[in-house]
Amino acid sequence: MSENTIPLEQAQQWRSNWKASGKEWIQAQTDGLQGFLVPGSDLSQVTGENGVDCRIYLGLTEPGTGGVAKVMLVAVGSDGKDLIDAENGYYIYDNSSSIPPNGDSSSPLN
């Protein structure tokens, strides 16, 4: 199995949490969500799955405002469909962390 992958069931739960609580979660953030840090290994692996694009999904580790926001990356085939099939080497990647606190204070984007 590749690095930083999550099972489909976990991704589905995080998506469900986001759909139910994402707006509420964002409004409750006192530091303000600015972006995400995504490890280069995740990017390399998802692009190495022979997809033509990459789709990024938002998720929350817990429902409500207490969870951690996550981004999940999946390869997308030439037919526009997500390539999610762990048995055939198509994974869901996540080892993301939010900005803040994992940002670059000297970045011109801050």
C-alpha positions in Angstrom: 0.0 0.0 0.0 1.2 3.5 -0.7 2.0 6.1 1.9 -0.6 8.3 3.5 -3.6 6.5 2.2 -7.0 6.1 4.0 -9.6 3.5 3.5 -12.7 4.3 1.5 -14.9 4.0 4.6 -12.9 6.6 6.5 -13.1 8.9 3.5 -16.8 8.5 3.2 -17.2 9.3 7.0 -15.1 12.4 6.6 -17.1 13.5 3.6 -20.3 12.9 5.4 -19.1 14.9 8.4 -18.1 17.8 6.0 -21.5 17.7 4.3 -23.3 17.9 7.6 -21.0 20.3 9.4 -18.6 22.0 7.0 -20.2 25.4 7.0 -20.7 25.4 10.8 -17.1 24.3 11.2 -15.7 27.1 9.1 -17.7 29.7 10.9 -16.4 28.5 14.3 -12.7 28.8 13.3 -11.2 31.7 15.2 -7.9 31.4 13.4 -9.6 31.2 10.0 -8.8 28.5 7.6 -6.4 29.7 5.0 -5.4 26.6 3.1 -3.8 23.1 3.5 -0.3 21.7 3.4 -0.3 18.5 1.3 2.9 16.4 1.4 4.7 16.0 -1.8 4.6 12.3 -1.5 0.8 12.4 -1.7 1.0 14.5 -4.8 3.6 12.2 -6.4 1.7 9.1 -5.6 -1.7 10.3 -6.9 -0.2 11.5 -10.1 1.6 8.2 -10.5 -1.7 6.3 -10.7 -2.0 7.2 -14.4 -5.0 9.5 -14.0 -5.3 12.5 -16.2 -6.4 14.8 -13.3 -6.6 14.9 -9.5 -9.8 15.6 -7.6 -9.6 17.1 -4.1 -12.4 16.4 -1.6 -12.9 18.2 1.8 -13.6 16.3 4.9 -13.9 16.6 8.7 -12.5 14.0 11.1 -15.5 14.6 13.5 -19.0 16.0 13.0 -19.7 19.4 14.4 -17.1 22.1 15.1 -14.6 19.9 17.0 -13.1 18.0 14.1 -10.0 18.6 12.0 -10.5 19.7 8.3 -8.8 17.3 5.8 -8.3 17.3 2.0 -8.4 13.9 0.3 -6.8 13.4 -3.1 -7.8 10.9 -5.7 -6.7 10.3 -9.3 -9.3 10.9 -12.0 -9.4 8.8 -15.2 -9.8 10.1 -18.8 -13.5 9.3 -18.5 -13.8 11.9 -15.6 -14.4 9.2 -13.0 -12.5 8.9 -9.7 -10.0 6.1 -9.6 -10.7 4.6 -6.2 -9.9 0.9 -6.1 -7.3 -0.2 -3.5 -7.2 -3.7 -4.8 -5.9 -2.3 -8.2 -3.6 0.4 -6.7 -5.9 3.4 -6.8 -6.0 5.0 -3.4 -7.4 7.9 -1.5 -4.5 10.0 -0.1 -4.5 12.2 2.9 -1.8 13.4 5.3 -2.9 17.0 5.0 -2.7 19.6 7.7 -4.5 23.0 7.8 -3.1 26.5 7.6 -2.9 27.7 10.2 -1.0 26.4 12.0 1.2 24.8 9.3 1.6 27.8 7.1 4.6 29.9 6.1 4.4 33.3 7.9 6.9 34.8 5.4 4.8 33.8 2.3 3.5 36.7 0.2 0.1 34.9 0.3 -0.3 35.6 4.0 
